[in-house]
């Protein structure tokens, strides 16, 4: 018997496994989900959103690509929510292996990466693609679409999939979309890790409690210490992540996305950072909508003795500050001896910033 055209299609989340939409006597089994992300607070956000749907069950959480492959083969989940930037094995390679070992499992990538090449590679694997900054508004829709066998792509990314923009053209496009403003690209020097973390925690706390959006680029140990510090100060980090107002990136891992022969590639840097900043800005609330960004990219390069690369990268951050109306604060851990021995490099770093902040100078939103 033909279906009534006015009868809405049954939700994939409410169907028995393998159901084609026809009524039957089979019991409704929960959709079994494997969640893969190395940032625990973000996993909590996903679990919190899905726990309100009794037809969805997160059966396992893992934090690296190799374990994701192992658990996918062992558990054969219906759906895998998969980050790309993972330890030991990245999400793309994990997805390729999972396609062989768990061919019936559907995959939805959830990542901060917004470059067309990355999205296209994900789609070529038969997966859906959702930006982390749109988790609050798109997660359930994305899950529904992927389970129905549809190709889901976050709003705002469809256009970039059709565009074939060369690296030389990309920066000009970004500048045409932006507006020239008075920059706020400051640097602050710290004598040790403890004082650096104390300062960073204070800055992020002030911004998040004011409703601003924050992008933190730090080493993995600093990211974990920052999270603990924010939670100790009663900052609702999970809510900020869910709202898209708090993005935490691993500096070492992210550097690889735009460094070419030990120097930053301007087009790649603008394409990746620009998209992320614009997405985060849309999530900001309160009286200070401009995103704030703290970066450890250049400090890492300087610590590796790559002063020229660090200076070039600070210049790119300066362009970002001017183009996207974002407030950037760079934090360097520099001992007195290091400053004395590398005085010329220190002066060059300072010259690329609009202001050099005192370690005791409190952070204020502009």
C-alpha positions in Angstrom: 0.0 0.0 0.0 1.4 3.4 -0.9 2.3 5.8 1.8 0.2 8.8 2.5 2.2 11.7 1.0 1.0 13.9 3.9 2.4 11.5 6.5 5.8 12.8 7.7 8.8 10.5 7.3 9.6 8.6 10.5 12.7 9.9 12.3 15.8 7.8 12.0 16.3 8.2 15.7 13.0 6.5 16.4 13.3 3.6 14.0 14.3 0.1 14.8 17.8 -0.8 13.5 17.5 -1.5 9.8 13.9 -0.2 9.6 13.0 1.2 6.2 10.2 3.3 7.6 7.4 0.6 7.6 5.7 -0.3 10.8 6.6 -3.7 12.2 6.8 -5.7 15.4 10.5 -5.3 15.9 11.5 -3.6 19.1 13.0 -0.1 18.9 16.7 -0.4 19.8 18.7 2.6 20.8 21.2 4.1 18.4 24.6 3.1 19.7 27.2 5.8 19.5 31.0 5.8 19.8 32.3 9.2 20.8 35.9 10.1 19.9 37.4 13.4 21.0 40.6 14.1 23.1 39.0 17.1 24.9 37.0 15.8 27.8 34.8 18.9 28.4 33.7 18.7 24.8 32.7 15.1 25.2 30.7 16.1 28.2 28.8 18.6 26.0 28.0 16.0 23.4 26.9 13.5 26.1 24.8 16.1 27.8 22.9 16.9 24.6 22.4 13.3 23.6 21.3 12.0 27.1 18.0 13.8 26.6 17.3 11.5 23.7 16.5 8.1 25.1 16.7 6.6 21.6 20.4 7.5 21.5 23.0 5.8 23.7 26.7 6.7 24.0 28.2 3.3 24.6 31.9 4.3 24.7 34.1 7.4 24.8 37.7 7.3 23.6 40.4 10.0 23.2 42.7 8.9 20.4 42.5 7.6 16.8 44.0 4.1 17.4 41.6 3.3 20.2 38.7 4.6 18.1 39.6 2.0 15.4 39.9 -0.7 18.0 36.5 0.1 19.7 34.8 0.5 16.3 35.8 -3.0 15.3 34.9 -4.4 18.7 31.6 -2.7 19.3 30.3 -2.1 15.7 28.4 1.0 16.7 25.6 2.5 14.6 27.2 6.0 14.7 30.7 7.3 15.3 31.1 11.0 16.3 34.8 11.6 15.3 37.2 14.5 15.9 40.0 15.0 13.3 42.8 16.3 15.5 43.5 13.2 17.6 46.6 11.8 19.3 48.4 8.8 17.9 46.3 8.7 14.8 44.3 11.5 13.2 40.6 11.2 12.6 40.8 10.9 8.8 43.1 7.9 8.9 41.0 6.3 11.7 37.9 6.8 9.5 39.6 5.0 6.6 40.4 2.0 8.7 37.0 2.0 10.3 35.3 1.9 6.9 37.0 -1.5 6.4 36.6 -2.9 10.0 33.1 -1.5 10.7 31.5 -0.9 7.3 28.0 -0.5 8.7 28.9 2.2 11.2 28.0 5.7 10.0 30.5 8.6 10.7 30.0 12.2 11.6 33.1 14.3 11.9 32.9 17.0 14.5 35.9 19.4 14.1 37.0 23.0 14.3 38.7 22.6 10.9 36.8 24.5 8.2 39.1 24.4 5.2 37.5 23.1 2.0 40.2 20.4 1.5 39.6 18.9 4.9 35.8 18.9 4.4 36.0 17.4 1.0 38.3 14.6 2.2 35.8 13.9 5.0 32.9 13.7 2.6 34.8 11.5 0.2 34.9 8.9 3.0 31.1 9.0 3.1 30.9 10.9 6.4 29.0 13.9 7.5 30.8 17.1 8.7 29.9 19.5 11.5 31.8 22.4 12.9 32.4 22.3 16.7 31.3 25.9 16.9 27.8 24.9 15.7 27.4 21.9 18.1 24.6 23.6 20.1 22.5 24.4 17.0 23.3 21.5 14.7 24.2 18.3 16.6 20.8 16.6 16.7 20.0 17.6 13.1 23.4 16.3 11.9 23.0 13.0 13.8 19.5 12.6 12.3 20.7 13.3 8.8 23.7 10.9 8.9 21.7 8.1 10.4 19.3 8.5 7.4 22.2 8.1 5.1 22.2 11.7 4.1 25.3 13.9 3.6 25.3 16.5 6.3 27.6 19.6 6.1 27.5 22.5 8.6 25.8 25.7 7.6 28.4 28.0 6.0 30.6 25.2 4.7 28.6 24.3 1.6 29.8 27.4 -0.2 33.5 26.7 0.5 33.1 23.2 -1.0 32.1 24.7 -4.3 34.8 27.4 -4.3 38.1 26.5 -5.9 40.2 29.3 -4.5 44.0 29.2 -4.9 46.3 29.9 -2.0 47.4 33.2 -3.6 43.8 34.4 -3.8 42.7 33.4 -0.3 44.2 36.3 1.7 42.6 38.9 -0.6 39.2 37.3 -0.1 39.6 37.5 3.7 40.7 41.1 3.6 37.8 42.1 1.4 35.4 40.6 3.9 37.0 42.3 6.8 37.4 46.0 7.8 40.4 47.9 8.9 40.3 48.9 12.6 42.6 49.9 15.3 44.4 46.7 16.4 44.7 45.3 19.8 47.5 42.7 19.5 49.4 42.7 22.8 52.1 40.6 24.3 52.8 39.7 27.9 56.0 38.1 29.3 56.0 35.7 32.3 59.0 34.5 34.3 57.7 30.9 34.7 54.9 28.5 33.8 53.0 29.1 37.1 52.7 32.8 36.5 51.8 32.3 32.9 48.9 29.9 33.8 47.7 32.2 36.5 47.6 35.1 34.0 46.0 33.0 31.2 43.3 31.7 33.6 42.4 35.2 34.8 42.1 36.5 31.2 39.9 33.6 30.0 37.7 33.8 33.1 37.1 37.5 32.7 36.2 37.2 29.0 33.9 34.2 29.4 32.0 35.6 32.4 31.5 38.8 30.4 29.8 36.8 27.6 32.8 37.1 25.1 34.1 34.3 22.9 37.6 33.0 23.5 40.0 31.0 21.4 42.9 29.5 23.3 45.9 28.2 21.5 48.2 26.4 24.0 50.2 23.3 24.6 48.4 20.3 25.8 49.6 20.6 29.4 48.6 24.2 29.5 45.2 23.5 28.1 44.6 20.9 30.9 45.8 23.2 33.6 43.8 26.1 32.3 40.6 23.9 32.3 41.3 22.9 35.9 41.8 26.6 36.9 38.6 27.8 35.2 36.6 25.0 36.9 38.1 25.9 40.2 36.9 29.5 39.6 33.4 28.3 38.9 33.5 29.1 35.2 30.9 27.0 33.3 33.3 25.8 30.6 31.0 23.1 29.4 28.2 25.7 28.7 30.7 28.0 26.9 31.8 25.1 24.7 28.2 24.2 23.9 27.5 27.8 23.0 30.5 28.0 20.8 32.2 30.7 22.9 35.2 28.7 24.1 37.5 26.9 21.6 40.7 25.3 22.9 43.3 24.2 20.3 46.5 22.3 20.7 49.2 24.7 19.6 51.7 22.0 18.4 49.1 20.1 16.4 47.6 23.3 14.8 51.0 24.7 13.8 51.3 21.8 11.3 48.2 23.0 9.4 49.9 26.2 8.1 53.7 25.8 8.5 55.6 25.2 5.2 59.4 24.5 5.4 59.5 25.9 9.0 57.8 29.1 8.0 54.1 30.1 8.3 52.1 30.1 5.1 50.0 33.3 5.0 47.2 31.9 2.8 46.7 28.7 4.9 46.9 30.7 8.1 44.2 33.1 7.1 41.9 30.5 5.6 41.9 28.3 8.8 42.1 31.0 11.5 39.7 33.4 9.7 36.9 30.9 9.4 37.3 29.9 13.1 37.3 33.5 14.3 34.2 34.4 12.4 32.3 31.4 13.7 33.3 32.1 17.2 32.4 35.8 16.9 28.8 34.8 16.0 28.5 33.0 19.4 29.6 35.9 21.5 27.2 37.6 23.8 27.1 40.6 26.1 28.7 44.0 25.7 32.0 42.8 24.2 31.2 40.7 21.2 34.7 40.7 19.7 36.5 37.4 20.2 39.6 37.3 22.3 42.4 35.0 21.3 45.4 33.8 23.2 48.2 32.2 21.1 51.2 30.0 21.9 52.2 29.5 18.2 54.9 32.1 18.1 56.2 31.4 21.6 56.7 27.7 20.6 58.6 28.7 17.5 60.8 31.1 19.6 61.5 28.4 22.1 62.7 26.2 19.2 65.1 28.9 18.1 63.0 29.8 15.0 62.9 33.6 15.7 62.2 34.6 12.1 59.3 32.2 11.9 58.0 33.6 15.2 58.2 37.2 14.0 56.4 36.3 10.7 53.7 34.6 12.6 53.2 37.6 14.9 52.8 39.8 11.8 50.1 37.4 10.6 48.3 37.7 13.9 48.5 41.4 13.6 46.7 41.2 10.2 44.1 39.0 11.8 43.6 41.6 14.6 43.1 44.3 12.0 40.9 42.4 9.6 38.6 40.6 12.0 38.3 43.0 14.9 39.7 40.3 17.3 41.7 41.1 20.5 44.9 39.0 20.6 47.1 38.5 23.6 50.3 36.5 23.2 52.0 35.0 26.3 55.7 34.2 26.4 57.5 32.4 29.3 60.9 34.1 29.2 63.5 34.0 32.0 65.7 37.0 32.7 68.7 35.2 31.4 67.0 34.3 28.2 65.8 37.9 27.7 69.4 39.1 28.2 71.0 36.5 25.8 68.3 36.9 23.1 67.8 40.7 23.5 67.5 41.3 19.7 64.9 38.6 19.3 63.0 39.9 22.3 62.9 43.4 20.8 61.7 42.1 17.4 58.8 40.3 19.1 57.8 43.3 21.1 57.9 45.5 17.9 55.2 43.3 16.3 52.7 44.1 19.0 50.5 47.1 19.8 51.5 47.0 23.5 53.7 45.1 25.9 51.8 44.3 29.0 53.3 44.1 32.5 52.9 40.8 34.2 51.1 42.5 37.1 48.8 44.5 34.7 45.2 43.2 35.0 43.4 42.2 31.9 40.4 44.4 30.9 38.0 43.9 28.1 38.3 46.7 25.6 
